[in-house]
Amino acid sequence: MKSALGKTEQLVLHKTFHNKALLHRKVGKGNQADLHHLWKFESDCANRLSVSCLAWNQRNVDSLATGYGNTGFGSTGKGFLCIWSLKNPKTAVQMMYTHSGVSTIDFSSLRPNLLAVGLNDGSVSIHNIRRQKEHPSANRILLGKHRCPVWQVRWICCRAHKVEHVVSVSTEGQFIKWNSHGNLMQIDVLKLKKNLFNAVWVSREKRPIYPKENGFVKIRAICFDFSPKDASTYILGTESGLLHRCSCSIGEHFLNSYLGHDAPVYQVQWSPHLNQIFISASADWTVKLWHEKIFSPTIVFRTGDKHITGVCWAPNNSTVFACASLNGSIQVWDITKSTLEPIRSKKSYGNIACLAFARDSSNVAAGHEDGTVSTFHISGLEFVGSKSSNRLRDAISNATLV
């Protein structure tokens, strides 16, 4: 009886959301001048917790994971994880409570059933979402624990050996790579030395000064992203607004430092189309585009909104990115069209805490502080193939000549 009711519910939902499902799969036609709202995900079990992070599955394009927790400074209390399917936007496929608020999540690309989770109490673990019928504790493997909240976790793939590792960063200055291969045993592969995260005093000439004596303030790492061309090189965003290019093989100092932001950097992302380019979002109300060999921003996008909480490149168009702000605004920018104003903008309800594009799609999900998740389709983004890198390079060149 229960199985029959479930199938009936699926048929009803399929008919109800058929047009939106076609749009999500690039079959339908949306408004050519707008962000078309698709679905809203909301769980009563989240108990008024904020959506702190979200991640699309790397293999199953219909699967979306969301993490919940209190976002205030020094927040305590339990958290929550939800796995949603676009085939049934009304009910979560899985719901899991955590002993602390969830701060960051990421799906494995090689093993899409594994979800890396970072918590406010510093814990880093892996959840197997395939084992949904077992006790929740049987689905989780604890890798280790930071002393402070985890700001970001990522799966890093070593394609030469076809293995993945979980990497995490926290505010106390630890950047750790955990071994998650085989039986998922924990080993501490990398810890950046404490002096790497010591404060960098900036002079009036905007030149970094690295003091040699003790007694200076510590820089707090917030976000990072690994280079698509070199899995050992990554960009690190900090609470002070500085960005640093680092290497896993050189743990004692930065390779380069980038000056430009005046407030915390909440997200940084390398371009998936042009290896030397990355983008950053900051609480100084700007998004900035950088070249790894140039230590000041190449292009500055002034959003005019509050803190920019997230930024991400469009997977199917090399010159397009989306950003979200704390006041609930989502903006879509195209470097070929303008660097002064977005090509599309939408005011959403509630503050937006996180933003992410679905893989190979024009669909973007936004997590709100009121505990809801909205998904949008961005119309008019044509697919760009093998010449996407040249297109982005030309767009940047033209924009900097103006």
DRENGU-623511 format. One record per atom (N, C-alpha, C): residue in three letters; x, y, z. Coordinates in steps of 0.02 Angstrom, whole numbers, plus 50000, padded with zeros to 5 digits. Example, Ala and Ser with C-alpha at 12.3 -4.5 7.8 and 13.67 -1.06 7.14 Angstrom:
REM DRENGU-623511
ALA506604971650390/ALA506154977550390/ALA506604983550390/SER506424988850354/SER506844994750357/SER506455000250394/
//
This chain:
REM DRENGU-623511
MET500424994050000/MET500005000050000/MET500445006350000/LYS500955006350043/LYS501395012150048/LYS501775013249983/SER501985007649952/SER502345008149888/SER501895011049834/ALA501265008849833/ALA500795011349782/ALA500665018749791/LEU500595020949854/LEU500485028049867/LEU501095032249846/GLY501685029449857/GLY502295033049838/GLY502345033949763/LYS502165028749725/LYS502185029249652/LYS501665034149626/THR501075034049659/THR500555038749639/THR500775045949651/GLU501115047049708/GLU501365053749723/GLU501885055949671/GLN502315051349650/GLN502815052949600/GLN502505054849534/LEU501965051349514/LEU501625052849451/LEU501295059749454/VAL500995061349511/VAL500665067849518/VAL501185073449516/LEU501735072549552/LEU502255077649553/LEU502585078349484/HIS502665072749449/HIS502955073049382/HIS502525077249336/LYS501875076449340/LYS501425080249298/LYS501425087649319/THR501445088949384/THR501425095749410/THR502035099749390/PHE502625096649394/PHE503245100249381/PHE503555098449313/HIS503155095949267/HIS503415093549203/HIS503765099049164/ASN503445104849158/ASN503735110349118/ASN504385112849149/LYS504395113349215/LYS505015115649248/LYS505565110449242/ALA505385104049242/ALA505885098749234/ALA506185099049164/LEU505775100649113/LEU506035101349045/LEU506525107249041/LEU506355112649074/LEU506785118449075/LEU507445116849109/HIS507415113149164/HIS508025111149199/HIS508475106849156/ARG508185102949112/ARG508575098449069/ARG508695101449000/LYS508595108048993/LYS508745111748932/LYS508275109948875/VAL507685107248890/VAL507205105548838/VAL506685111048830/GLY506465113948886/GLY505965119248884/GLY506275125848865/LYS505835130848855/LYS506065137548837/LYS505845142448891/GLY506315145948921/GLY506155150748973/GLY506135157748946/ASN505975162348988/ASN505975169448972/ASN506685171548953/GLN506765174748895/GLN507435176448871/GLN507745182348907/ALA507405185248955/ALA507675191148989/ALA507605190749064/ASP507615184649092/ASP507485184249163/ASP507795177949192/LEU507825177949258/LEU507985171949296/LEU507325168649311/HIS507225162849283/HIS506585159349289/HIS506585154849351/HIS506155156149398/HIS506125152149460/HIS505865145249444/LEU506225140149469/LEU506025133149458/LEU505695130149520/TRP506095129149572/TRP505835125649631/TRP506045129149695/LYS505665127649747/LYS505835129949814/LYS505845123849859/PHE506415122749893/PHE506485117049939/PHE506435119650010/GLU506025116250050/GLU505935118350119/GLU505755112350161/SER506085111650218/SER505965106050263/SER505755108550332/ASP505205106050357/ASP504985107950424/ASP505465105450478/CYS505835100150462/CYS506285097250511/CYS506905101550524/ALA507035106350479/ALA507615110650489/ALA507535115150549/ASN506925116050574/ASN506795119550637/ASN507095126650637/ARG506945130450584/ARG507145137450578/ARG507895138550574/LEU508265133350556/LEU508985134250546/LEU509115137350477/SER509655140950471/SER509845144050408/SER510175138950362/VAL510085139950296/VAL510455135950248/VAL511155138850244/SER511635135150267/SER512325137650269/SER512745135550209/CYS512545130250174/CYS512935127750117/CYS512505123150075/LEU512705122250013/LEU512365117549969/LEU512855114849918/ALA512695109049889/ALA513135105849840/ALA512725101549793/TRP512845102249728/TRP512535097949678/TRP512945091549671/ASN512595086049660/ASN512935079649649/ASN513295079949581/GLN513895077049579/GLN514305077349518/GLN514075072549464/ARG513695067549482/ARG513455062649433/ARG512705063249421/ASN512325063549475/ASN511595063949471/ASN511395071249470/VAL511215073849411/VAL511065080949404/VAL510425082949439/ASP510025078149461/ASP509405079649496/ASP509485079849571/SER510085078449596/SER510195077849668/SER510555083949696/LEU510275086749750/LEU510545092649782/LEU510575091549857/ALA511165092849887/ALA511245092249960/ALA511265099249991/THR510945099950048/THR510935106350084/THR511125105250157/GLY511515109950184/GLY511715109650254/GLY511405115450292/TYR511215114150355/TYR510875119150396/TYR511245120050462/GLY511225126150487/GLY511525127650552/GLY511425134950569/ASN511565136750631/ASN511545143750651/ASN512165147250625/THR512065152950592/THR512625156250558/THR512955161650600/GLY512705163150659/GLY512995168450701/GLY513665166450728/PHE514055171550748/PHE514735170250774/PHE514685166250839/GLY515095160950844/GLY515105156750903/GLY514475152650912/SER514115151350857/SER513485147750861/SER513585140550886/THR513135138350927/THR513135131450950/THR512465128350932/GLY512385122150950/GLY511765118750935/GLY511835113950877/LYS511335109950867/LYS511355104650816/LYS511255107450746/GLY511435103350697/GLY511345105050627/GLY510925099950592/PHE510895100550526/PHE510435096350488/PHE510685095750417/LEU510605089850387/LEU510765088650317/LEU510155086150280/CYS510055088550219/CYS509515086150176/CYS509785084350108/ILE509535078850080/ILE509665077050011/ILE509015077649973/TRP509005081849923/TRP508395083149884/TRP508465080149815/SER507895078449786/SER507875076249716/SER507385080849679/LEU507585083049620/LEU507145087349581/LEU506535083549555/LYS506545076949561/LYS505965072949542/LYS505405073649593/ASN505585075849654/ASN505085076949706/ASN505305082849750/PRO505185089049726/PRO505415094949763/PRO505055096049829/LYS504525092549842/LYS504115093749902/LYS504385090149964/THR504735084549954/THR504965080450010/THR505695078450000/ALA506095079250052/ALA506795077350048/ALA506875069850044/VAL507355067550005/VAL507485060349999/VAL507785057650063/GLN508245061550093/GLN508555059650157/GLN508605065750202/MET508565064550267/MET508655069750317/MET509075066950374/MET509605070550392/MET510075068250442/MET510245073850490/TYR510185072650555/TYR510385077550605/TYR511135076850620/THR511455082350636/THR512155082250656/THR512225085350725/HIS512745083450762/HIS512815085750831/HIS513015093150836/SER513215095950778/SER513395103050776/SER513155105850709/GLY513115112450704/GLY512875115550643/GLY513315113850584/VAL513005112750525/VAL513375111250464/VAL513615117750433/SER514255118150419/SER514545124350391/SER514745123650318/THR514895117450295/THR515125116550226/THR515045109250205/ILE514885108150141/ILE514805101350114/ILE515085101050043/ASP515245094950020/ASP515475094049951/ASP515405086749932/PHE515145085549871/PHE515065078749845/PHE515715076449811/SER515855070049818/SER516405066949781/SER516215066249708/SER516705067349663/SER516575066449592/SER516685059349569/LEU517145055749603/LEU517275048749585/LEU516785043949618/ARG516575045649679/ARG516095041549716/ARG515515046049738/PRO515025046949693/PRO514505051949704/PRO514045050549763/ASN514105044749794/ASN513705043249853/ASN514035045949917/LEU514645048549912/LEU514995051049971/LEU514955058649975/LEU514775061150033/LEU514695068250046/LEU515155070250103/ALA515635074650089/ALA516075077350142/ALA515715082950178/VAL515765082950245/VAL515385087650287/VAL515855090850338/GLY515835097450343/GLY516195101050395/GLY515705104450442/LEU515845104250508/LEU515385106850558/LEU515675112750596/ASN515235116250631/ASN515445122050670/ASN515905120250728/ASP515875114150752/ASP516325112250806/ASP517005109850782/GLY517135110150716/GLY517785108350688/GLY517815101350659/SER517285097350666/SER517295090450642/SER517265090150566/VAL517625085350538/VAL517605083950466/VAL517435076550458/SER516915075050420/SER516695068150413/SER516455066850342/ILE516345060450327/ILE516085058350263/ILE515435054450275/HIS514915056350239/HIS514265053050244/HIS514135049050180/ASN513925042850188/ASN513735038750131/ASN512975039150123/ILE512745042850074/ILE512025043950067/ILE511665037950036/ARG512055033150013/ARG511745027149983/ARG511455022650037/ARG511735022850098/ARG511505018550153/ARG510955021950193/GLN510425023750160/GLN509905027650193/GLN509475023550239/LYS509485016950235/LYS509045012850277/LYS509375010950343/GLU510015012250350/GLU510365010450411/GLU510325016150461/HIS510565014850522/HIS510585020050573/HIS511055025550550/PRO510875031950561/PRO511285037550536/PRO512025037150555/SER512175034750615/SER512875034350636/SER513275029350595/ALA512925024450565/ALA513265019450523/ALA513445022350455/ASN513135028050437/ASN513265031150372/ASN513825036250375/ARG514095037550434/ARG514585042950443/ARG515255040350467/ILE515785042850438/ILE516455041250460/ILE516825047750476/LEU517035048450538/LEU517385054550560/LEU518105054250538/LEU518325059350501/LEU519015059750479/LEU519465062850532/GLY519215067950566/GLY519605071350616/GLY519255077750637/LYS519625081950672/LYS519305087950699/LYS519805093750703/HIS519575099550679/HIS519935105850689/HIS519765108650758/ARG520145113650779/ARG520015116850843/ARG519495122450837/CYS519355124550775/CYS518885129950763/CYS518395127750707/PRO517875131650695/PRO517385129850643/PRO517715128750575/VAL517455123850538/VAL517695122350471/VAL517355127150422/TRP517735130750384/TRP517445135450337/TRP517305132250269/GLN517725127450249/GLN517605124350183/GLN517925117450181/VAL517585112750148/VAL517855106250131/VAL517795105250056/ARG518275101650028/ARG518255100049957/ARG518555093149945/TRP518285089749895/TRP518605083649870/TRP519105085749816/ILE519725083649823/ILE520245085149774/ILE520445078649740/CYS520395078649674/CYS520525072549635/CYS521225072549607/CYS521575067149620/CYS522225065949589/CYS522105061249529/ARG522035064149471/ARG521815060149412/ARG522345055149391/ALA522975056449406/ALA523505051749387/ALA523415045049422/HIS523185045249486/HIS523085039149524/HIS522355037449534/LYS521905041549506/LYS521185040549510/LYS520945039749583/VAL521185044149626/VAL520975044149696/VAL520775051249715/GLU520385051849769/GLU520175058249794/GLU520355058849868/HIS520485065049889/HIS520595066549959/HIS520145072249980/VAL519965072350043/VAL519585077850071/VAL520065083050099/VAL519955089350080/VAL520365094850105/VAL519915099650143/SER520145102150199/SER519735106650240/SER520165112350267/VAL519835118050278/VAL520165123850307/VAL519725126650362/SER520045129050416/SER519675131950472/SER520005138350494/THR519665141950538/THR519885148650555/THR520505148850601/GLU520715143150629/GLU521295143450673/GLU521945143050634/GLY521905142450568/GLY522515142450528/GLY522745135550507/GLN522305130650507/GLN522485123950485/GLN522185122550416/PHE522595119950373/PHE522375117750306/PHE522585110550300/ILE522105105950303/ILE522265098850311/ILE521985094850253/LYS522385090250228/LYS522165085450178/LYS522105078650212/TRP521515075750208/TRP521375069450242/TRP521365063750191/ASN521625058150210/ASN521615052250167/ASN520935048950173/SER520575048450118/SER519915045350118/SER519885039450070/HIS520465036750052/HIS520495031250005/HIS520455024550041/GLY520215019650007/GLY520175012850035/GLY519665012450090/ASN519885011050152/ASN519425010250208/ASN519285016850244/LEU519465022450213/LEU519315029150240/LEU519655030450307/MET520245027450318/MET520605028750380/MET520865035950380/GLN520905038950437/GLN521145045750443/GLN521895046050449/ILE522205050050406/ILE522915051850416/ILE522985059250401/ASP523405062550440/ASP523515069650433/ASP524055070750381/VAL523865072450320/VAL524345072850266/VAL524695079650265/LEU524325085050278/LEU524615091650272/LEU524345096350325/LYS524795099750359/LYS524605105250403/LYS525075111050387/LEU524795116550365/LEU525205122350352/LEU525485125050418/LYS526105127150417/LYS526415129550478/LYS526075135850503/LYS526115136750567/LYS525765142350599/LYS525985149050571/ASN526635149650555/ASN526865156150531/ASN526585157850462/LEU526325152950427/LEU526025154250362/LEU525395158450369/PHE525065157750427/PHE524435161250438/PHE524515167250484/ASN525145169150498/ASN525235175150538/ASN525045181350498/ALA524895186750533/ALA524635192650500/ALA525125195650450/VAL524845198350398/VAL525235202050349/VAL525045209350356/TRP525505213350380/TRP525365220550387/TRP525435223850319/VAL524955228150302/VAL524965231350237/VAL525135238750246/SER525625241150211/SER525835248150217/SER525385252650177/ARG525495259050181/ARG525095263850144/ARG525195262950069/GLU525755260450049/GLU525885259149978/GLU525575252549956/LYS525175249349998/LYS524845243049982/LYS525335237549967/ARG525905237550003/ARG526395232249994/ARG526385227750056/PRO526365221150047/PRO526345216650105/PRO527005216550143/ILE526955216450209/ILE527545216150252/ILE527475210050297/TYR527955205650298/TYR527925199550338/TYR528405200250397/PRO528155201850457/PRO528595202850515/PRO528935196250534/LYS529545196950559/LYS529945191050576/LYS529895189250650/GLU529605193650690/GLU529555192450762/GLU528855190350781/ASN528785187450841/ASN528135185450865/ASN527745191450891/GLY527105190450904/GLY526705195750932/GLY526245199050883/PHE526175196450823/PHE525715199550776/PHE525085195350770/VAL524565198350741/VAL523905195350738/VAL523885189950685/LYS523475184850695/LYS523425179350649/LYS522905180650594/ILE523065178750532/ILE522585179050478/ILE522145172850481/ARG521505173750469/ARG521035168150470/ARG520835166250400/ALA520935159950382/ALA520735157450315/ALA519995156150314/ILE519665157850259/ILE518945157050252/ILE518765152450195/CYS519095153050138/CYS518905149150079/CYS519525147450038/PHE519445142749992/PHE519995140849948/PHE519725137449886/ASP520145136949836/ASP519975133049776/ASP520615130849743/PHE520635124549721/PHE521225121749690/PHE521225123149615/SER521825124149589/SER521905125549518/SER521695119649476/PRO521325120749422/PRO521115115149378/PRO521695112049340/LYS522255115749334/LYS522825113049297/LYS523345109849342/ASP523325111349407/ASP523825108749454/ASP523495107449521/ALA523395101049538/ALA523025099249598/ALA523405100749662/SER524025103049656/SER524415104849716/SER524425112349730/THR524135116349685/THR524125123549693/THR523425126049706/TYR523355130649753/TYR522695133149771/TYR522725140449790/ILE522145143649784/ILE522055150549806/ILE521695150549873/LEU521935154449919/LEU521665154749987/LEU521385161749999/GLY520745162250019/GLY520435168550037/GLY520425169350113/THR520535175550137/THR520605176650209/THR520105181750235/GLU520065182050301/GLU519625186650335/GLU519855193850326/SER520495194950315/SER520765201750307/SER520645204650238/GLY520435200350190/GLY520335202650121/GLY520895200850074/LEU521455198450101/LEU522005196150059/LEU521865189350029/LEU522145188149970/LEU522135181549939/LEU522855179249931/HIS522955172749938/HIS523625170049932/HIS523615163849887/ARG524115163349843/ARG524215157249804/ARG524725152949840/CYS524535146749854/CYS524945142349895/CYS525065135749858/SER525515131849884/SER525665125249857/SER525695120149913/CYS525415114249901/CYS525435108849950/CYS526155106549962/SER526585107449914/SER527275105149921/SER527725110249956/ILE527475116349964/ILE527855121549999/ILE527405124250054/GLY527485121650114/GLY527035123350169/GLY527275128850214/GLU527815132350197/GLU528095137250242/GLU527965144450222/HIS527765145650160/HIS527645152550138/HIS527185152450078/PHE526905158450062/PHE526475159150004/PHE526885159549940/LEU526585157349885/LEU526895158349820/LEU526805165549798/ASN526195168149806/ASN526025175049789/ASN525485177549836/SER525435184149843/SER524885187249879/SER524545192349834/TYR523875192849841/TYR523485197249798/TYR523115202349842/LEU523215208749825/LEU522915214249863/LEU522355217349823/GLY521795218649856/GLY521245221749820/GLY520605222249859/HIS520455217349901/HIS519845217449941/HIS519975220950007/ASP519455224350032/ASP519505227950095/ASP519105224650151/ALA518855218750139/ALA518435215250188/ALA518505207750176/PRO518225203550219/PRO518305196350211/PRO518105193750143/VAL518495188950118/VAL518355185550054/VAL517955179250070/TYR517335178950046/TYR516895173350063/TYR516945167550014/GLN517145168949953/GLN517205163449905/GLN517705165249850/VAL518075160249828/VAL518545161049773/VAL518475154949728/GLN518505155949662/GLN518415150349616/GLN518825151549553/TRP519205146449535/TRP519575146549471/TRP519075145749414/SER519245148849358/SER518835147949298/SER518915140849272/PRO518355137349257/PRO518415130649228/PRO518605130849154/HIS518635136849125/HIS518755137549053/HIS519455140249037/LEU519745144249083/LEU520405147149072/LEU520805146549136/ASN521335142549135/ASN521675140449196/ASN521985146149237/GLN522195151549205/GLN522555156749241/GLN522085161649277/ILE521445161149266/ILE520965166149290/ILE520575163349349/PHE520485167549401/PHE520035165749456/PHE519645171949477/ILE519115170849516/ILE518655176149536/ILE518535175649610/SER518385181349642/SER518285181449715/SER517695185849733/ALA517355184049787/ALA516785187949813/ALA516935190049884/SER516755196249900/SER516955199049965/SER516395202949998/ALA516495204050063/ALA516025208250101/ALA516105215650085/ASP516585217450042/ASP516675224450023/ASP516215226449965/TRP515715222149950/TRP515205223449899/TRP515465222649828/THR516035219449819/THR516315218749752/THR516465211449736/VAL516475210049671/VAL516745203849643/VAL517345205849601/LYS517895202149608/LYS518505204149572/LYS518785198149533/LEU519015199649473/LEU519305194649429/LEU520055195649429/TRP520425190049434/TRP521145190249442/TRP521485185749390/HIS522105187549373/HIS522565183249337/HIS523095180949386/GLU523275174649385/GLU523715171949436/GLU524415175249436/LYS524605178349381/LYS525265181549377/LYS525225189149389/ILE524625191749401/ILE524545198949414/ILE524245199649484/PHE524565203549527/PHE524405203449598/PHE523915208849619/SER523615212349571/SER523065216849584/SER522485214749538/PRO521865216449555/PRO521305213949516/PRO521315216449444/THR521165211949397/THR521125213749327/THR520485217549310/ILE519925215149338/ILE519275218349329/ILE518915218449396/VAL518595224049412/VAL518205224749473/VAL517465225649453/PHE517035221449481/PHE516315221849469/PHE515995224549533/ARG515725230549529/ARG515405233749587/ARG514665232249585/THR514445228149631/THR513755225649630/THR513255230649658/GLY513465235049703/GLY513005239749734/GLY512575236649787/ASP512705230349805/ASP512315226849856/ASP512725226049919/LYS512435222749968/LYS512785221450031/LYS513305215950020/HIS513535212950075/HIS514055207850072/HIS513905202850016/ILE514395201549973/ILE514325196549921/ILE514515189849951/THR514025185549961/THR514135179349997/THR514345173549953/GLY514255174049888/GLY514445168549845/GLY514525170749773/VAL514975167449736/VAL515075168749665/VAL515255162149632/CYS515025161049571/CYS515185154849536/CYS515145155949460/TRP515615152749425/TRP515635153049352/TRP515075148749322/ALA514785151049267/ALA514295147049231/ALA514665141349196/PRO514445135149204/PRO514795129549174/PRO514775129449098/ASN514245132449068/ASN514145131848996/ASN514255138448958/ASN514555143448991/ASN514725149648957/ASN515325152648993/SER515885153248958/SER516515154948990/SER516545162149016/THR516135166548990/THR516175173649010/THR515625175649060/VAL515245170949083/VAL514675172449127/VAL514805169749198/PHE514625173649248/PHE514625171249317/PHE514025174149353/ALA513845171049408/ALA513285173449450/ALA513545174849520/CYS513255179649553/CYS513435181149622/CYS512805182649662/ALA512855181749728/ALA512285182849772/ALA512495187149830/SER512035190949857/SER512195195549912/SER511765194049972/LEU511975196950028/LEU511635195750091/LEU510925198550092/ASN510775203350048/ASN510105206250047/ASN509615202550002/GLY509825196749975/GLY509375192649936/GLY509395193749861/SER509895197249837/SER509935198749766/SER510385193649730/ILE510165191349671/ILE510565187049628/ILE510705190949564/GLN511345191449546/GLN511545194949486/GLN511925190349439/VAL511795191149374/VAL512145187449322/VAL512535192349279/TRP513185191349274/TRP513625195749237/TRP513905192149176/ASP513975195849121/ASP514295193249060/ASP514845198249041/ILE515465196149044/ILE516035200549032/ILE516025203348961/THR515735199548914/THR515705202048845/THR515195207648837/LYS514715208048882/LYS514185213148876/LYS514365219448916/SER514555218648979/SER514695224449021/SER515055222249085/THR515505226649108/THR515825225549173/THR515575230649223/LEU515075234649203/LEU514805239849247/LEU514135237949278/GLU513755233649243/GLU513105231649270/GLU512945224549247/PRO512565220849286/PRO512395213849268/PRO511905213649210/ILE511905208049174/ILE511435207249119/ILE510755205049144/ARG510745201849203/ARG510115199849234/ARG510185200449310/SER509645202249341/SER509645203049414/SER508955201349440/LYS508945198149498/LYS508305196249528/LYS508345197049604/LYS507855200349631/LYS507805201149703/LYS507415195249731/SER507745191149770/SER507415185349800/SER507205187149871/TYR506805182749900/TYR506585183849969/TYR507125181550017/GLY507235185450069/GLY507705183350122/GLY508435183950102/ASN508865184150151/ASN509585184450140/ASN509845178050110/ILE510305178550063/ILE510605172750029/ILE511285171350060/ALA511385165250082/ALA512015163350115/ALA512485159650070/CYS512235156450016/CYS512665152449972/CYS512345151849903/LEU512755150149854/LEU512545149849784/LEU512955144649748/ALA512645140749702/ALA513025135749664/ALA512655133949600/PHE513035133449545/PHE512765131049482/PHE512745123449481/ALA512225120749449/ALA512205113549436/ALA512715111949381/ARG512955105849381/ARG513475103849334/ARG513215104149262/ASP513615107249217/ASP513455107749145/ASP512745110349134/SER512565115549170/SER511865117849168/SER511845125449177/SER511275128249157/SER511135135349168/SER510705136349229/ASN510675131349272/ASN510255131749332/ASN510695132949394/VAL510455137449436/VAL510835139349496/VAL510385138749557/ALA510675136449612/ALA510305135849675/ALA510565140949725/ALA510105143849763/ALA510275148849814/ALA509995146749881/GLY510425146649932/GLY510205144849999/GLY510075151050041/HIS509505151250074/HIS509285157250111/HIS509375156150187/GLU509435161650222/GLU509515161350294/GLU508865159450329/ASP508295159650294/ASP507665157650324/ASP507545150150319/GLY508045146350294/GLY508005139050290/GLY507725136350225/THR507625140550174/THR507365138250110/THR507915138450057/VAL507805134550004/VAL508265134449947/VAL507855135749884/SER508075140449843/SER507745142049779/SER508195140049722/THR507905137449668/THR508285135849608/THR508005139949551/PHE508475142349509/PHE508295146749453/PHE508615144149389/HIS508275145449332/HIS508565144049267/HIS508755150749235/ILE509385151349214/ILE509615157549181/ILE509545156549106/SER509085160149077/SER508965159349005/SER509475163148964/GLY509555160848902/GLY509985164448854/GLY510715163048859/LEU510925157948897/LEU511635156248901/LEU511785150748851/GLU512065152548794/GLU512215147548743/GLU512795143348765/PHE512815137148743/PHE513365132648761/PHE513975134548721/VAL514535134948755/VAL515175136648723/VAL515635130648727/GLY515895128548670/GLY516285122448667/GLY517025123548673/SER517395120948624/SER518125120548629/SER518465127348629/LYS518145132548603/LYS518465139148600/LYS518275143548660/SER518015140548713/SER517785144548770/SER518355148348803/SER518965145448805/SER519525148848837/SER519725155048797/ASN519725154548731/ASN519885160448690/ASN519355165848698/ARG518745163848704/ARG518195168648712/ARG518275172648777/LEU518445169248831/LEU518545172648895/LEU519165177048892/ARG519705174648862/ARG520315178548856/ARG520195185048817/ASP519815184448762/ASP519665190348722/ASP519215195248759/ALA518735192548797/ALA518275196848835/ALA518655200848888/ILE519125197548922/ILE519515201048973/ILE519955206348941/SER520265204648885/SER520685209448850/SER520305215548828/ASN519705214548800/ASN519295220148778/ASN519045224348837/ALA518885221148893/ALA518635224748950/ALA519175229148982/THR519785226748982/THR520335230649013/THR520585236248968/LEU520415236048904/LEU520615241348858/LEU520145247348859/VAL519545246248885/VAL519045251648886/VAL519235257048936/
//
